[in-house]
Amino acid sequence: MAAPGNDSRDSLEQLVLAGVGVVALTADRIEELVDALVKRGGVQRDEARAAVEDTVSRWRGDATRVTERAGAGLQGVLREFGLVLRSEYEELELRVAQLEHRLKLLERHEDVTPPAA
């Protein structure tokens, strides 16, 4: 049998999860949700706030992980088509510019240095 506190905490967490939905909660919306939980009874304000903030934090972490996985999947598809990411292209562009600069420095050095006898 679950402890009495755990049962109300589980109900509270389910209610919070339902309230979160698919949009990020603003600070004002979080306060409204906390007030609604307190009015329903059985939950103190600090407990309600902690539950809401914990749930929002976990949801945002999940959303970040899903976004990262989707990005990785998209990168795989781009690679299959033989395409490169803009960041990779820009990195290569920078490396080529650095090599061109080094080559010019070497060429100037050869022009200035007299041939060995």
Protein Blocks (a to p, Z undefined) as FASTA:
>chain_A
ZZfklmmmmmmmmmmmmmnmmadcdfklmmmmmmmmmmngoiafklmmmmmmmmmmmmmm
mmmmmmmmmmmmmmmmmmmnopacfklmmmmmmmmmmmmmmmmmmmmmmmmpccdZZ
